Amino acid sequence: MRYFSKIINKPNAIIEEQRDGFRLIKHTKICEFVNGVLDTEDPDVIAKLEKRPDLFSTTPWATPYNWKMTEEGINLLKEGEKLGIDCRHIRKEYLMKLIADSKPKVEEVEEVLPEPEKVEVKEIEKEEEIVVPKPTTPVVKIDYKELMKIAKSKGIKTHKVKRELIEKALKGVI
């Protein structure tokens, strides 16, 4: 009868051990799989193989999916090599993350424009709406460390104080 081992790329053997407590007395090799295949008719060996259906089977195991052989995988590996990433033993998700991190990030700063004010001018016969937009100032994002330095230089205590309170204090609201 032919049995297949889940481990294919290295020799796999079934070994029986006899122990006296923690001491190993006898070490006996019952059978050895060559390239993941074993031909045997021995009922003792078959009984031991059937005890572990998770490791040994009468049908061949499906070959594992290798993402490096697909078209997408080949493109990812080429892109990783261009960036200088060692791609020998790497997971697909991690390689994709490294490639995404290495690309320059364009930080989009959204300027929040206020809604224009509606001013009603009434004339004798008809109403006209004149839209006058408020002058906008560009939104400047300040790093938290820089904000703390500015606050300390102004004499504002920053220990265990929330960012919103520090910003209000710097604007002069508090």
N, C-alpha and C positions, 0 to 999 in steps of 0.2 A: 504494500500500500504506500502511496506517495503522500508525504506531508510537507507543508510549506511553513516556513518561519516568517514572522513579521520582520525580523532583522535579516537583511539581505547582504549588506555591504561588508560584513565582517563574519568570521566564523562564529557559529552559535552552537553550543553544546549543552546537553543535559547532563548535569553532574549530581551524583548522590553523595551526601556527606554523612558520616557517622561521628557523633560528638559524645564526649563525656563531660557534661557540664558545658563549660566554655571552651574546652580543649578539643581540637579536631583530631580524631583518631584515624579515619580512613576517608579518602577522597577518590570516588570511582566515576569515570566517564562512561555513561550509558550509551550515548550516541552523539554524532556531530553532524550538523547541517552544513552542506557545501553549497555556496551561493544561494542559500535560503531553501534548499530542497533536500529531503531525506527519503530514501526508499528503504522500507523495512517491512518485515512480516512478523517480527517478534511481538507476541501479545503483551509482554510486560512493558515494552517500550511504547506500544500503542496506547496502553492504559494510562501511562504517565503523560503522554502527549494530549490525551483527551481530557485530562484534569485541568489543562490550561487552554481553553478555546480562545482566550484573548491573545495568546502568543503563537499558537500553532493551529493550522487549518488544513483541510483536505483540498481546498480550492486555493488558487493563488490569490495573494492579497493584491488589491488594486494599487497601481503605482501612484505615488503621491504627486499632487499637483505642484509643478514647479513654475512659479511666476516669472522666473528669469528667462524661460524659453518662449514666452508669448511676445507678441509685437510690442505691446505696451511696456513689458518688462525690459526688452532690449533698448527701447528709447529711453527709459528711466536710467538704465545703467550707463548709456552713452552720456546722458546729461550729467549724471553724477561724476563720471570720470573727467568731464570737462571742468567741473567745479573743484576737482581734486579730492573727492570723497572716496574713501576706501570701500569698495562695493563687494568685496569677496564674500563676507559672511554678514549679510545685512537683511533685515526684514523690509518688505515692500513699503509698509506704512511709514517706517522710520526714514527710509530713503526719500519718500515723497515729502515728508516733513522737513528734512534737511534741504532739499531743493527749494521748497517754498520759502524757508527761512533765509536762504542765501540770495534770493531775488530782492532787489532794492524795493523798499516799501515807500509808496507815495502816500503821505499823510494828507488826508483831505480835511481841510478846516472849513467847516460850514459856517458861513456868516448868517446869523439870524437877522433877517430884515423885519422890522416891525411893520405891522399893517398900516397902510397910509391912512391918515386922518381924513375924514370926510367933513368938509366945511360947506354948510348950506348958505347960499346967498340968495335972499329972496328979492325979487324984483316985483314990479307991479303985476305983470301978467304971467310970467313963467319962472319956474325954479331951475336953477343951475347947480350942478355939483362940481366943485373944484377940489381936486385931489392934490393935497400938498404933502409930499413924503417928508418924513423927519430926516434930518441929516444923520447918517450912520457912521459909526466909528468902527474900525475893524476889531474883531474879537481877537484878543491876544491870550494865548494859553501860557500860563506861567507854571513852571515846574514846582512841585511841592517844596523841594529843598531851597529853591530860590525864594519862594514865598516866605519860608521860615527865616532866611537870612535878612530879607527886607524888614520883616516884622521885628526881629531882634535889634536891627539897627535903629528902628524907630522907637524902641523901648517897650514893645508890646510883649507880654509874657506868652510864650507859645507852648509851655509844658502842659500836655493833656487838654488842649483846646482844639476844637474842630476847625477845619479849614474855612468853612463858611463864616464863622465868627471872626477869624483873623482877616479875611477879605473885607468884611464889613468895617472892622476897626481901621484898616488901612484906607478905606474910602472915606472914613470920617463919619459913618452912620452912627457908630456906638460912641 
